[in-house]
Amino acid sequence: MDSLHDIWQSVMAKLTEELTPTAINTWFADCEPVDLEEQRLVLQTTSDFKRNIIQQRFGDTICGVLSDLFSCKFELLVLTGEEMEDYYRQSPNDDLPEAAAYTFDRFIVGQSNKFAHAAALAVAENPGKIYNPLFIYGNSGLGKTHLLMAIGQAIRERDPSVKIGYVKGDDFTNDLVTSLQNGTMEEFRRRYRNVELFLVDDIQFIAGKERTQEEFFHTFNKIYESGHQIVITSDRPPLDMVKLEDRLRTRFEGGLMADIQPPDLETRMAITRNKSQGVGLLLSDEIVEYIASNITANIRQIEGVVHRLTAYRDMQDDTITLSSVKRAIKDVIRIGVFIPTPEAIIAETSRYYGIPEEDIRGQRRSKNTAMARQVAMYLIRSLTNLSLVDIGEQFENRNHSTVLASIRKVEDQIKSDPETAASIRDITSNLNARNQ
């Protein structure tokens, strides 16, 4: 069978043998095939009544034709017009967010990202043929998501029928938990595995989550073995994810790994010009160079400065001067300083170790729980301005001497145990990535 239309014609031919012309016209004149997913045919009709009749009276015949064609069991899903909106929202075809700004022609190429850009472009031109998977890594704000989206946009523009799945690492976990709770794992697997391009952003968030890694492993294998393309981004290489399973690490490393470094001055100047021109802001060479010289590590901060300058121009009718640029940079850098809350630190520690927050805050004394609690205390002390007494209040009012002893224990372990040091880095990176 060459197309969904051909398959549907085969189904209709069988129905025509069994039904009168009046029945065919009544029930199937306005019935259309929508999609043929993994062992499921999706049809659209015009009313709940017709949907029920098609499923109840003709479902076995339709599925029987499909089973004969493909030598496997099929199921039928019939939807009305209103239900189609929900279906398309959930369909992998629609998983790629509409992001017109994330295209290859809007990506500024420099020495720091030249290799990653070339690899992404090659994948977009020949998906599933080379560099599979493509693993792009680097610090937040350097353009990883831009390249990920650009691949999807380029492939979708060339062939709108391509099924694209896009997900963030922590959303994959959340969807999995919901599916387990609701008993909809078959739908979950169909959604993620029946794609031709799988884009995964911030994969580092699945590290340490045993069930998530298990499900992702099988999802990865199914897509890869089908000859379809996988692209993954992360804030660190697989080797630095200490809680990532070896079988996933080897698969990630089995394709092409491309890192993105902070851009050099010339690239930052080009990015500044591009961002300012995009919002109709004309900046002098002096101002462009000043911005690029002072914002050195994060492209998002350059964008923030440009937007603040645009606000100065529009709201205050100001001419953009070096003085206003200095003020904008100062504001953006101050806004960009991230101090996580103790609640966020405990929540991230809970996710990382797979231990409930209430156990970390409470009195449970198991080895793993005690370790997670001590790490949470250490991180709150390191990343916030809370006193030992304030920290103790987060853990059922433990006294300050207990908190101090826990912090010192973690400090000693960091020096002697590389895995503890790596875990601290992972949790800190995850906190920063969630704030981006």
C-alpha positions as CSV (number, residue, x, y, z in Angstrom):
1,M,0.0,0.0,0.0
2,D,1.4,3.4,-1.0
3,S,-0.7,5.7,1.0
4,L,-3.5,6.1,3.5
5,H,-5.8,6.8,0.6
6,D,-5.0,3.4,-1.0
7,I,-5.5,1.6,2.3
8,W,-8.9,3.3,2.8
9,Q,-9.9,2.3,-0.7
10,S,-9.2,-1.3,0.1
11,V,-11.3,-1.0,3.2
12,M,-14.2,0.6,1.3
13,A,-14.0,-2.1,-1.4
14,K,-14.6,-4.7,1.2
15,L,-17.5,-2.7,2.8
16,T,-19.1,-2.3,-0.6
17,E,-19.2,-6.0,-1.1
18,E,-21.1,-6.4,2.2
19,L,-23.4,-3.3,2.2
20,T,-26.0,-1.7,0.0
21,P,-25.2,1.6,-1.8
22,T,-27.6,3.4,0.6
23,A,-25.8,2.1,3.7
24,I,-22.4,3.1,2.2
25,N,-23.7,6.6,1.4
26,T,-25.4,7.0,4.8
27,W,-22.5,6.0,7.0
28,F,-19.3,6.6,4.9
29,A,-20.0,9.4,2.5
30,D,-18.6,12.0,4.9
31,C,-16.2,9.6,6.7
32,E,-12.5,10.3,6.0
33,P,-9.3,8.5,7.0
34,V,-7.1,10.8,9.1
35,D,-4.1,8.7,10.1
36,L,-2.7,5.2,10.2
37,E,-0.7,4.9,13.4
38,E,1.1,1.9,14.8
39,Q,-1.7,-0.8,14.4
40,R,-4.5,1.8,14.6
41,L,-6.6,3.5,11.9
42,V,-8.0,6.9,12.8
43,L,-11.2,8.0,11.0
44,Q,-13.2,11.3,11.1
45,T,-16.9,11.5,10.8
46,T,-19.5,14.2,11.4
47,S,-21.5,13.1,14.5
48,D,-21.4,11.0,17.6
49,F,-24.3,8.9,16.2
50,K,-22.4,8.0,13.1
51,R,-19.2,7.4,15.0
52,N,-21.0,4.8,17.3
53,I,-22.6,3.0,14.3
54,I,-19.3,2.8,12.4
55,Q,-17.4,1.4,15.4
56,Q,-20.2,-1.0,16.6
57,R,-21.4,-2.3,13.2
58,F,-18.5,-2.1,10.9
59,G,-15.4,-2.0,13.2
60,D,-14.7,-5.7,13.0
61,T,-14.9,-5.6,9.2
62,I,-12.6,-2.6,8.9
63,C,-10.0,-4.1,11.3
64,G,-10.2,-7.4,9.6
65,V,-9.3,-5.8,6.2
66,L,-6.3,-4.1,7.9
67,S,-5.2,-7.3,9.6
68,D,-5.3,-9.1,6.2
69,L,-3.3,-6.3,4.6
70,F,-0.6,-6.0,7.3
71,S,-0.7,-9.4,8.9
72,C,-1.2,-8.0,12.4
73,K,-4.0,-7.0,14.7
74,F,-5.5,-3.5,14.3
75,E,-7.8,-1.3,16.2
76,L,-10.2,1.5,15.0
77,L,-10.5,5.0,16.4
78,V,-13.4,7.1,15.0
79,L,-13.5,10.8,16.0
80,T,-15.9,13.7,15.3
81,G,-14.9,17.1,14.2
82,E,-14.7,18.5,17.7
83,E,-12.7,15.6,18.9
84,M,-10.2,16.1,16.1
85,E,-8.9,19.3,17.7
86,D,-7.9,17.3,20.8
87,Y,-6.4,14.6,18.6
88,Y,-4.2,17.0,16.6
89,R,-3.1,18.7,19.8
90,Q,-1.9,15.2,21.1
91,S,-0.6,14.0,17.7
92,P,3.1,13.7,17.3
93,N,2.8,15.8,14.1
94,D,1.9,18.7,16.3
95,D,4.5,18.2,19.0
96,L,6.9,20.6,17.5
97,P,6.1,24.1,18.8
98,E,5.5,26.8,16.3
99,A,8.7,28.8,16.6
100,A,9.3,30.9,13.5
101,A,12.4,32.5,15.1
102,Y,14.1,29.1,15.4
103,T,15.2,28.5,11.9
104,F,18.7,27.9,10.3
105,D,18.7,31.3,8.6
106,R,18.3,33.0,11.9
107,F,21.1,31.1,13.7
108,I,24.3,33.1,13.9
109,V,27.2,30.8,13.1
110,G,30.6,31.3,14.6
111,Q,33.6,29.2,15.6
112,S,32.0,28.2,18.9
113,N,29.0,26.6,17.3
114,K,30.1,25.9,13.7
115,F,30.4,22.2,14.1
116,A,27.0,21.8,15.9
117,H,25.4,23.9,13.2
118,A,26.9,21.9,10.4
119,A,25.8,18.6,12.0
120,A,22.3,19.9,12.6
121,L,22.0,21.1,8.9
122,A,23.2,17.7,7.7
123,V,20.6,15.9,9.8
124,A,17.9,18.2,8.5
125,E,18.9,17.4,4.9
126,N,19.3,13.6,5.5
127,P,17.3,12.5,8.5
128,G,17.9,9.0,9.7
129,K,20.8,8.5,7.2
130,I,23.8,10.1,9.1
131,Y,24.6,11.2,12.6
132,N,21.9,9.3,14.4
133,P,21.4,10.1,17.1
134,L,22.7,13.7,17.1
135,F,23.6,14.8,20.6
136,I,24.1,18.5,21.1
137,Y,25.3,19.7,24.5
138,G,26.5,23.0,26.1
139,N,25.5,25.5,28.8
140,S,22.1,27.1,28.9
141,G,21.5,30.0,26.5
142,L,23.9,29.1,23.8
143,G,21.5,27.9,21.0
144,K,20.9,24.2,21.6
145,T,17.2,24.5,21.5
146,H,17.4,26.8,18.4
147,L,19.2,24.1,16.5
148,L,16.8,21.4,17.7
149,M,13.8,23.4,16.5
150,A,15.5,24.4,13.3
151,I,15.9,20.8,12.4
152,G,12.2,20.2,13.0
153,Q,11.1,23.3,11.1
154,A,13.3,22.4,8.1
155,I,12.1,18.8,7.9
156,R,8.4,19.8,8.4
157,E,8.7,22.5,5.7
158,R,10.1,20.0,3.2
159,D,7.5,17.4,4.1
160,P,4.5,18.4,6.2
161,S,3.4,14.8,6.6
162,V,6.4,13.8,8.6
163,K,5.5,12.8,12.2
164,I,7.6,14.9,14.6
165,G,7.8,14.2,18.3
166,Y,9.1,16.9,20.6
167,V,9.5,16.6,24.3
168,K,11.5,18.0,27.2
169,G,13.2,15.5,29.5
170,D,11.1,16.3,32.5
171,D,7.9,16.4,30.5
172,F,8.6,12.8,29.3
173,T,8.7,11.8,33.0
174,N,5.5,13.7,33.8
175,D,3.7,12.1,30.9
176,L,4.9,8.7,31.9
177,V,3.7,9.2,35.5
178,T,0.3,10.4,34.3
179,S,0.0,7.4,31.9
180,L,0.9,4.9,34.6
181,Q,-1.7,6.5,37.0
182,N,-4.4,6.5,34.3
183,G,-3.6,3.1,32.8
184,T,-2.9,4.7,29.3
185,M,0.6,3.3,28.7
186,E,-0.4,2.0,25.3
187,E,-1.4,5.5,24.2
188,F,1.8,6.9,25.7
189,R,4.0,4.4,23.8
190,R,2.1,5.0,20.6
191,R,2.5,8.8,20.9
192,Y,6.3,8.7,21.4
193,R,7.4,5.7,19.4
194,N,5.4,6.2,16.2
195,V,7.4,9.2,15.0
196,E,9.8,9.8,12.2
197,L,11.7,12.6,13.9
198,F,12.2,12.5,17.7
199,L,13.5,15.8,19.3
200,V,14.4,15.6,23.0
201,D,15.3,18.8,24.8
202,D,17.2,18.8,28.2
203,I,17.6,15.0,28.4
204,Q,19.7,15.4,31.6
205,F,16.4,15.5,33.6
206,I,15.8,11.8,33.1
207,A,19.0,10.8,34.7
208,G,18.5,8.9,38.0
209,K,14.8,8.1,37.2
210,E,14.8,4.4,36.8
211,R,11.3,3.9,35.2
212,T,11.7,6.9,33.0
213,Q,15.1,5.6,31.7
214,E,13.6,2.2,31.1
215,E,10.8,3.6,29.0
216,F,13.1,6.0,27.2
217,F,15.5,3.2,26.4
218,H,12.7,1.2,24.6
219,T,11.4,4.4,22.9
220,F,14.9,5.2,21.6
221,N,15.4,1.7,20.3
222,K,12.0,1.5,18.5
223,I,12.6,4.8,16.7
224,Y,16.3,4.1,15.9
225,E,15.6,0.6,14.6
226,S,12.9,2.0,12.4
227,G,15.5,4.1,10.7
228,H,14.1,7.3,12.0
229,Q,16.1,10.3,13.3
230,I,16.7,11.2,16.9
231,V,18.1,14.5,18.1
232,I,18.9,15.2,21.7
233,T,20.1,18.2,23.7
234,S,21.7,18.4,27.1
235,D,23.6,20.9,29.3
236,R,26.3,18.3,29.7
237,P,27.8,15.3,27.8
238,P,26.5,11.8,28.7
239,L,29.7,11.0,30.5
240,D,29.0,13.7,33.0
241,M,25.5,12.4,33.9
242,V,26.5,10.1,36.8
243,K,23.0,8.7,37.2
244,L,22.4,8.0,33.5
245,E,22.2,4.2,32.8
246,D,25.2,2.8,30.8
247,R,22.9,1.4,28.1
248,L,21.5,4.9,27.4
249,R,24.9,6.5,27.7
250,T,26.4,4.2,25.0
251,R,23.4,4.8,22.7
252,F,23.8,8.6,23.1
253,E,27.5,8.4,22.4
254,G,27.0,6.0,19.5
255,G,25.9,8.8,17.2
256,L,27.5,12.2,16.7
257,M,28.2,14.4,19.7
258,A,28.5,18.1,19.1
259,D,29.2,20.7,21.7
260,I,28.4,24.5,21.7
261,Q,30.8,26.8,23.5
262,P,30.2,30.4,24.5
263,P,30.4,32.6,21.4
264,D,33.5,34.8,20.7
265,L,33.4,38.6,20.4
266,E,32.7,38.7,16.7
267,T,29.9,36.2,17.0
268,R,28.4,38.0,19.9
269,M,28.5,41.3,17.8
270,A,26.7,39.5,14.9
271,I,24.1,38.1,17.3
272,T,23.6,41.6,18.8
273,R,23.1,43.1,15.4
274,N,20.7,40.3,14.3
275,K,18.6,40.6,17.5
276,S,18.4,44.4,17.3
277,Q,17.5,44.5,13.6
278,G,14.8,41.9,14.3
279,V,12.9,44.4,16.5
280,G,13.7,47.4,14.4
281,L,16.4,48.8,16.6
282,L,19.4,50.4,14.8
283,L,22.5,50.4,17.0
284,S,25.8,52.1,16.3
285,D,29.0,49.9,16.0
286,E,30.2,51.4,19.3
287,I,27.1,50.2,21.1
288,V,27.1,46.8,19.5
289,E,30.7,46.2,20.5
290,Y,30.0,47.5,24.0
291,I,27.1,45.0,24.5
292,A,29.1,42.1,23.0
293,S,32.1,42.9,25.2
294,N,30.1,42.9,28.4
295,I,27.7,40.0,27.8
296,T,30.0,37.1,27.2
297,A,28.4,33.8,28.2
298,N,24.7,33.8,27.4
299,I,22.9,34.7,24.2
300,R,19.6,35.1,26.1
301,Q,21.1,38.0,28.0
302,I,22.0,39.7,24.8
303,E,18.4,39.3,23.7
304,G,17.3,40.7,27.1
305,V,19.5,43.8,26.7
306,V,18.0,44.4,23.2
307,H,14.5,44.1,24.4
308,R,15.2,46.5,27.3
309,L,16.7,49.0,25.0
310,T,13.6,48.7,22.7
311,A,11.4,49.4,25.8
312,Y,13.6,52.5,26.6
313,R,13.1,53.8,23.1
314,D,9.3,53.1,22.9
315,M,8.2,54.1,26.4
316,Q,10.6,57.0,27.1
317,D,11.1,58.1,23.5
318,D,14.8,57.9,24.3
319,T,17.7,57.9,21.8
320,I,19.8,54.9,22.5
321,T,23.0,56.1,24.0
322,L,26.0,54.4,25.7
323,S,24.5,55.4,29.0
324,S,21.2,53.7,28.4
325,V,23.0,50.6,27.2
326,K,25.0,50.5,30.4
327,R,21.8,50.8,32.4
328,A,20.1,48.0,30.3
329,I,23.1,45.7,30.8
330,K,23.1,46.3,34.5
331,D,19.4,45.6,34.8
332,V,19.6,42.4,32.8
333,I,22.5,41.0,34.7
334,R,20.8,41.8,38.0
335,I,17.6,40.2,36.8
336,G,19.6,37.2,35.6
337,V,21.0,36.4,39.0
338,F,19.2,33.2,40.1
339,I,18.9,32.3,43.7
340,P,16.8,29.1,44.1
341,T,14.3,28.8,46.9
342,P,14.9,26.1,49.5
343,E,11.6,24.5,48.3
344,A,13.0,24.3,44.7
345,I,16.3,22.8,46.0
346,I,14.5,20.1,48.0
347,A,12.1,19.4,45.1
348,E,15.1,19.0,42.7
349,T,17.0,16.8,45.2
350,S,13.8,14.7,45.6
351,R,13.6,14.3,41.8
352,Y,17.3,13.4,41.5
353,Y,17.3,10.7,44.2
354,G,13.8,9.5,43.6
355,I,12.9,10.1,47.3
356,P,9.6,11.9,48.3
357,E,10.1,15.4,49.5
358,E,8.2,14.6,52.8
359,D,10.8,11.9,53.5
360,I,13.7,14.3,52.9
361,R,12.1,16.9,55.2
362,G,11.1,14.3,57.8
363,Q,12.6,11.8,60.2
364,R,13.2,8.7,58.0
365,R,16.7,7.4,58.7
366,S,17.4,5.0,55.8
367,K,20.8,5.5,54.2
368,N,19.5,6.9,50.9
369,T,17.1,9.3,52.6
370,A,19.7,10.6,55.0
371,M,22.1,11.2,52.1
372,A,19.5,13.1,50.1
373,R,18.6,15.2,53.2
374,Q,22.2,16.1,53.8
375,V,22.7,17.0,50.2
376,A,19.6,19.3,50.3
377,M,20.9,21.0,53.4
378,Y,24.3,21.5,51.8
379,L,22.8,23.0,48.6
380,I,20.5,25.3,50.5
381,R,23.5,26.6,52.5
382,S,25.6,26.9,49.3
383,L,23.0,28.5,47.0
384,T,20.9,30.7,49.3
385,N,21.5,33.2,52.1
386,L,19.6,31.2,54.7
387,S,21.1,30.7,58.1
388,L,21.6,27.3,59.7
389,V,18.6,27.9,61.9
390,D,16.5,28.8,58.8
391,I,17.7,25.7,57.0
392,G,16.7,23.6,60.0
393,E,13.2,24.9,59.8
394,Q,12.8,23.4,56.3
395,F,13.5,19.9,57.9
396,E,11.0,19.7,60.7
397,N,12.9,22.2,62.8
398,R,16.2,20.4,63.1
399,N,18.7,22.3,65.3
400,H,21.5,24.2,63.7
401,S,24.2,21.8,65.0
402,T,22.5,18.9,63.1
403,V,22.4,21.0,60.0
404,L,26.0,22.0,60.3
405,A,27.1,18.4,60.8
406,S,25.2,17.4,57.7
407,I,26.8,20.1,55.6
408,R,30.3,19.2,56.8
409,K,29.7,15.6,56.0
410,V,28.8,16.4,52.4
411,E,31.8,18.7,52.1
412,D,34.0,15.9,53.2
413,Q,32.4,13.5,50.7
414,I,32.8,15.9,47.9
415,K,36.5,15.9,48.4
416,S,36.8,12.1,48.7
417,D,34.0,10.7,46.5
418,P,33.8,11.8,42.9
419,E,30.2,10.5,42.6
420,T,29.0,12.8,45.4
421,A,30.7,15.7,43.7
422,A,29.1,14.8,40.4
423,S,25.7,14.5,42.0
424,I,26.1,18.0,43.5
425,R,27.0,19.4,40.1
426,D,24.1,17.6,38.5
427,I,21.5,18.9,40.9
428,T,22.9,22.4,40.7
429,S,22.9,22.3,36.9
430,N,19.3,21.0,36.9
431,L,18.2,23.9,39.1
432,N,19.9,26.4,36.8
433,A,18.4,24.8,33.7
434,R,14.9,24.9,35.1
435,N,15.3,28.6,35.6
436,Q,16.2,29.3,32.0
